[in-house]
Amino acid sequence: MTREELILDCRYYNGEDEPPQGVDSLFWGYEEVWVRWMLEGNPNVENKIKYYTERHRLPQLLPDDGTPLGLKAILFGRYEYWSGGRDAAAVLERGFKQWYLDRYVAHTRTHRQLLGQ
């Protein structure tokens, strides 16, 4: 995929060098990392997908909402890190799903969705 095609799957990152004013800079940063890693062929994306699909029910946990599984795995990793990763898997999964839907997805659409693609 090209950089432009990857950016279409983002909600906050538009290819800028810095997050624009008024944009959630954490989500912008996670998306920027995902785009960069995908372009570099960085194995971290596949490793995170494997980890979170084997250890957690990530593919079944969230709807097909336009966010690629690799980006969801990165977001899950950040959520697990910031929550301290102390919770049992089921509690962590419920917490992530709520955080993902309420904070990341709520009131946003991917650039691809906004373009009607």
DRENZA-395873 format. One record per residue (C-alpha): residue in three letters; x, y, z. Coordinates in pm, 1 decimal, padded with zeros to 6 digits, always signed. Example, Ala and Ser with C-alpha at 12.3 -4.5 7.8 and 13.67 -1.06 7.14 Angstrom:
   aa        px        py        pz
  ALA  +01230.0  -00450.0  +00780.0
  SER  +01367.0  -00106.0  +00714.0
***
This chain:
   aa        px        py        pz
  MET  +00000.0  +00000.0  +00000.0
  THR  +00105.9  +00356.0  -00056.6
  ARG  +00129.6  +00620.5  +00212.4
  GLU  -00182.7  +00789.1  +00075.5
  GLU  -00379.8  +00461.9  +00085.0
  LEU  -00274.7  +00398.6  +00445.7
  ILE  -00368.6  +00751.6  +00550.8
  LEU  -00719.4  +00689.8  +00414.5
  ASP  -00764.5  +00436.3  +00698.2
  CYS  -00674.1  +00696.0  +00963.4
  ARG  -00909.3  +00920.4  +01156.1
  TYR  -00667.1  +01180.7  +01293.3
  TYR  -00343.7  +01161.5  +01093.6
  ASN  -00340.6  +01336.2  +00756.5
  GLY  +00029.0  +01305.7  +00675.7
  GLU  +00142.5  +01618.3  +00860.3
  ASP  +00477.8  +01640.9  +01041.8
  GLU  +00308.6  +01764.2  +01359.1
  PRO  -00045.9  +01717.9  +01491.4
  PRO  -00266.9  +02010.5  +01391.5
  GLN  -00433.6  +02225.8  +01655.4
  GLY  -00752.6  +02070.4  +01787.4
  VAL  -00660.7  +01712.1  +01693.3
  ASP  -00607.9  +01446.1  +01960.1
  SER  -00228.9  +01426.3  +01947.7
  LEU  -00211.4  +01078.5  +02106.1
  PHE  -00436.3  +00922.3  +01843.5
  TRP  -00263.2  +01124.6  +01572.8
  GLY  +00070.3  +00985.3  +01693.9
  TYR  -00047.6  +00623.8  +01705.8
  GLU  -00177.9  +00651.4  +01351.4
  GLU  +00142.4  +00818.1  +01231.0
  VAL  +00346.4  +00531.3  +01378.7
  TRP  +00117.6  +00272.8  +01216.8
  VAL  +00154.1  +00437.7  +00873.0
  ARG  +00532.1  +00463.6  +00911.2
  TRP  +00570.0  +00103.8  +01032.4
  MET  +00353.3  -00025.4  +00748.6
  LEU  +00562.9  +00161.3  +00490.1
  GLU  +00887.3  +00035.3  +00646.6
  GLY  +00758.6  -00321.3  +00663.3
  ASN  +00829.3  -00308.7  +01036.6
  PRO  +00751.8  -00648.9  +01191.9
  ASN  +00606.5  -00478.7  +01501.9
  VAL  +00266.9  -00450.6  +01332.2
  GLU  +00243.1  -00823.0  +01254.4
  ASN  +00387.5  -00911.9  +01595.6
  LYS  +00124.5  -00699.1  +01769.3
  ILE  -00154.4  -00849.1  +01559.2
  LYS  -00034.6  -01199.3  +01645.1
  TYR  +00002.2  -01118.6  +02016.0
  TYR  -00338.5  -00955.7  +02050.6
  THR  -00523.9  -01212.1  +01841.3
  GLU  -00371.0  -01507.2  +02025.3
  ARG  -00383.7  -01364.7  +02375.6
  HIS  -00699.1  -01155.2  +02340.4
  ARG  -01005.3  -01172.6  +02121.1
  LEU  -00922.7  -00855.1  +01932.2
  PRO  -01068.7  -00951.4  +01590.7
  GLN  -01397.3  -01056.8  +01750.4
  LEU  -01390.5  -00777.9  +02006.4
  LEU  -01452.6  -00487.1  +01773.7
  PRO  -01676.6  -00427.6  +01475.6
  ASP  -01549.6  -00387.5  +01122.3
  ASP  -01547.1  -00011.3  +01140.4
  GLY  -01283.4  +00072.5  +00881.7
  THR  -00987.2  +00061.1  +01119.2
  PRO  -00730.6  -00198.4  +01006.6
  LEU  -00649.5  -00476.5  +01252.9
  GLY  -00285.2  -00365.0  +01274.9
  LEU  -00387.1  -00017.8  +01389.9
  LYS  -00634.2  -00168.3  +01638.6
  ALA  -00352.8  -00388.7  +01773.3
  ILE  -00131.1  -00082.3  +01823.8
  LEU  -00414.3  +00097.6  +02003.2
  PHE  -00475.6  -00209.9  +02218.3
  GLY  -00106.9  -00220.7  +02309.0
  ARG  -00112.9  +00143.0  +02413.9
  TYR  -00431.1  +00089.0  +02614.8
  GLU  -00278.6  -00213.3  +02787.4
  TYR  +00037.8  -00016.0  +02864.9
  TRP  -00142.6  +00291.0  +03001.0
  SER  -00383.4  +00079.0  +03206.6
  GLY  -00089.0  -00098.1  +03365.0
  GLY  -00183.5  -00433.6  +03211.7
  ARG  -00285.0  -00560.3  +03555.5
  ASP  -00639.5  -00661.8  +03471.3
  ALA  -00749.6  -01008.4  +03370.5
  ALA  -00788.9  -01052.4  +02995.3
  ALA  -01169.5  -01020.6  +02998.0
  VAL  -01159.3  -00698.7  +03204.0
  LEU  -00884.3  -00556.2  +02983.0
  GLU  -01079.7  -00644.7  +02667.8
  ARG  -01401.3  -00482.7  +02797.6
  GLY  -01210.9  -00172.3  +02906.3
  PHE  -01034.1  -00143.8  +02573.3
  LYS  -01353.6  -00190.4  +02375.0
  GLN  -01525.4  +00086.8  +02571.1
  TRP  -01222.2  +00318.2  +02543.4
  TYR  -01185.5  +00244.3  +02171.0
  LEU  -01551.5  +00312.2  +02096.3
  ASP  -01588.6  +00613.2  +02328.2
  ARG  -01254.9  +00784.4  +02272.3
  TYR  -01112.1  +00674.6  +01935.7
  VAL  -01414.9  +00603.4  +01717.2
  ALA  -01686.3  +00824.8  +01867.1
  HIS  -01778.2  +01113.3  +01641.0
  THR  -01502.2  +01028.8  +01390.3
  ARG  -01476.0  +00846.7  +01062.6
  THR  -01178.6  +00729.0  +00864.3
  HIS  -01071.1  +00950.0  +00576.0
  ARG  -01183.9  +00667.0  +00343.7
  GLN  -01532.1  +00671.7  +00502.9
  LEU  -01549.2  +01050.3  +00474.4
  LEU  -01473.5  +01019.9  +00102.4
  GLY  -01743.8  +00754.9  +00064.5
  GLN  -01500.6  +00484.6  -00043.3
***
